[in-house]
Each structure stands twice: as C-alpha cells, then as structure tokens.
Amino acid sequence: MLTRVLLILALVFAVAGCHTPPKKKKAPTPPPNQIQDASGDVDFQAFWSRLNRAVAMHDYQTLASMMTPNFGYRLDPVGEGDGVFAYWDQNNVWPDLSAVLQQKFVPHGAFMVAPAQFVTDPQYSGWRAGIQLVNGSWKFAYFVKD
C-alpha cells in the first residue's frame, strides 16, 4: 500500500514537472485604421498593374471603375469625385501620375501610399497617391499634391 502511494506521488511529481508546450503566437494585428503592408499581395499587385496600364493609355472608363466615388484630386481648393480627368488634362498631371504610380507603395493609415518618402519625410510636399481596400477590393482613392 505504501509502495502504491509513493509510486502515485512520484508519478504526480513527474507529470507536474513537465513543461506545457508553448502557445502559438498570433500575428500582430494593426490598429483598426492601420492597414498591413499589402505590396506583396497578389490582389494588390494585379490592381496596381491594371491601374498603371489604364493611366498609360489614359483609359478614363477603366480608371473610373477603379476609383472611389469621392476620389480626391486636389487639396486646395478641395477637389473630389467628378472633374478629375478634366483637371488632369488641363494641368498636364498624367506624367506625374504615371511617375508616382511606378513607385513602391507602403502602408500609411488606412491606405497604401506612394511614394514611400511621403511616409518617411514629414516635409514631403510632392504628388502622392493612395490606394484603399474597400469592401474587399482595392480602389484608387486619391492623387494629390501639397
């Protein structure tokens, strides 16, 4: 009887001394209004490629389908929505748009933005583009200059 009790106690101590397996670490989730870097995402790359082709061809119809309804194209005075193509034509913005869209996009707030200098340099005042995930689809949200 004493042997059984000692054997059970030894077994309890042996099991209690075992380490529990480590828990899997969850990937960090960004704050609610901060997007993760999607530059390597296949869907983002396909959207970006299609956007570049549409800009190169000045394909208004395709571009309009890729833009948010309140697409921002001017900061002062604020320009949103309709009128973007006329503004780009009148101000010869197409070369600047094409050049910025060739840059690497990085996360900034709820947008993927280019150029990356806009995020890293607080004094940046040039053209910048923003692409946003809207209801699971990428949309061209703005192209503005300070």
C-alpha positions as CSV (number, residue, x, y, z in Angstrom):
1,M,0.0,0.0,0.0
2,L,2.8,2.4,0.9
3,T,4.5,1.5,-2.3
4,R,1.4,2.4,-4.3
5,V,1.1,5.8,-2.6
6,L,4.8,6.5,-3.1
7,L,4.5,5.4,-6.8
8,I,1.5,7.7,-7.3
9,L,3.2,10.6,-5.7
10,A,6.3,10.1,-7.8
11,L,4.1,9.9,-10.9
12,V,2.3,13.2,-9.9
13,F,5.6,15.0,-9.3
14,A,6.9,13.7,-12.7
15,V,3.9,14.9,-14.6
16,A,3.8,18.2,-12.7
17,G,7.4,18.9,-13.6
18,C,6.7,18.6,-17.4
19,H,6.6,21.8,-19.4
20,T,3.5,22.7,-21.2
21,P,4.0,23.3,-24.9
22,P,4.4,26.9,-25.8
23,K,1.3,28.7,-27.2
24,K,1.3,29.8,-30.8
25,K,2.0,33.5,-31.1
26,K,-0.7,35.3,-33.1
27,A,0.5,37.6,-35.8
28,P,0.3,41.2,-34.6
29,T,-2.9,42.9,-35.8
30,P,-2.6,46.5,-36.8
31,P,-4.7,49.2,-35.2
32,P,-8.2,49.4,-36.7
33,N,-7.3,52.3,-39.0
34,Q,-3.9,51.0,-39.9
35,I,-3.5,48.7,-43.0
36,Q,-0.9,46.0,-43.2
37,D,1.7,46.1,-45.9
38,A,0.0,44.7,-49.0
39,S,2.7,45.5,-51.5
40,G,3.5,41.7,-51.8
41,D,-0.2,40.7,-52.0
42,V,-1.2,39.2,-55.4
43,D,-4.5,41.1,-55.5
44,F,-2.8,44.4,-54.8
45,Q,-0.1,43.8,-57.4
46,A,-2.8,42.9,-60.0
47,F,-4.7,46.1,-59.2
48,W,-1.5,48.2,-59.3
49,S,-0.6,46.7,-62.7
50,R,-4.0,47.3,-64.1
51,L,-4.0,50.9,-62.8
52,N,-0.6,51.6,-64.4
53,R,-1.9,50.3,-67.8
54,A,-5.1,52.4,-67.6
55,V,-3.0,55.5,-66.7
56,A,-0.6,54.9,-69.5
57,M,-3.5,54.6,-72.0
58,H,-5.5,57.5,-70.4
59,D,-8.3,54.9,-70.3
60,Y,-11.0,57.1,-68.5
61,Q,-13.6,54.3,-68.3
62,T,-11.2,51.8,-66.7
63,L,-9.8,54.4,-64.3
64,A,-13.3,55.5,-63.2
65,S,-14.2,51.9,-62.4
66,M,-11.0,51.6,-60.3
67,M,-11.6,54.8,-58.3
68,T,-13.5,55.5,-55.1
69,P,-16.7,57.7,-55.7
70,N,-15.1,60.5,-53.7
71,F,-11.7,60.3,-55.4
72,G,-9.5,63.2,-54.2
73,Y,-7.5,65.0,-56.8
74,R,-6.9,68.5,-55.3
75,L,-6.3,69.7,-51.8
76,D,-6.8,73.5,-52.1
77,P,-9.5,74.0,-53.1
78,V,-10.7,70.5,-52.3
79,G,-11.5,68.5,-55.4
80,E,-13.4,65.2,-55.2
81,G,-15.4,63.0,-57.4
82,D,-16.3,64.2,-60.9
83,G,-13.9,66.5,-62.7
84,V,-10.7,64.6,-62.1
85,F,-10.0,63.8,-65.7
86,A,-10.6,67.3,-66.9
87,Y,-8.3,68.6,-64.1
88,W,-5.6,66.1,-65.0
89,D,-5.9,67.1,-68.7
90,Q,-5.9,70.8,-68.1
91,N,-2.9,70.7,-65.7
92,N,-0.9,68.0,-67.5
93,V,-0.9,65.8,-64.5
94,W,-0.6,62.5,-66.4
95,P,3.2,62.3,-66.4
96,D,3.3,63.0,-62.7
97,L,0.6,60.4,-62.1
98,S,2.5,57.8,-64.1
99,A,5.8,58.5,-62.3
100,V,4.3,58.2,-58.8
101,L,2.4,55.0,-59.6
102,Q,5.8,53.4,-60.6
103,Q,7.0,54.0,-57.0
104,K,6.8,51.4,-54.2
105,F,3.6,51.6,-52.2
106,V,3.8,51.4,-48.4
107,P,1.2,51.3,-45.7
108,H,0.1,54.6,-44.2
109,G,-3.1,54.8,-42.1
110,A,-5.9,53.1,-44.0
111,F,-4.1,53.5,-47.3
112,M,-1.2,52.0,-49.3
113,V,0.6,55.2,-50.5
114,A,3.4,56.1,-52.9
115,P,6.0,57.4,-52.9
116,A,7.3,56.0,-49.6
117,Q,9.0,59.3,-49.0
118,F,5.6,60.7,-48.1
119,V,5.5,58.5,-45.1
120,T,9.2,58.9,-44.0
121,D,9.7,62.6,-44.7
122,P,7.4,65.0,-42.7
123,Q,8.5,67.8,-45.1
124,Y,7.4,66.0,-48.2
125,S,5.2,68.2,-50.4
126,G,5.1,66.5,-53.8
127,W,2.5,64.3,-55.5
128,R,1.2,61.3,-53.7
129,A,-1.2,58.5,-54.5
130,G,-3.4,56.5,-52.2
131,I,-5.0,53.1,-52.7
132,Q,-7.5,51.8,-50.3
133,L,-9.2,48.4,-49.6
134,V,-12.9,49.0,-49.9
135,N,-15.3,46.0,-49.3
136,G,-12.5,43.6,-50.1
137,S,-11.5,45.3,-53.4
138,W,-8.6,47.7,-54.0
139,K,-9.7,51.2,-55.1
140,F,-7.7,54.2,-56.2
141,A,-8.6,56.8,-53.5
142,Y,-6.6,59.9,-54.2
143,F,-3.8,61.6,-56.2
144,V,-2.9,65.0,-54.7
145,K,-0.1,67.4,-54.2
146,D,0.5,69.7,-51.3
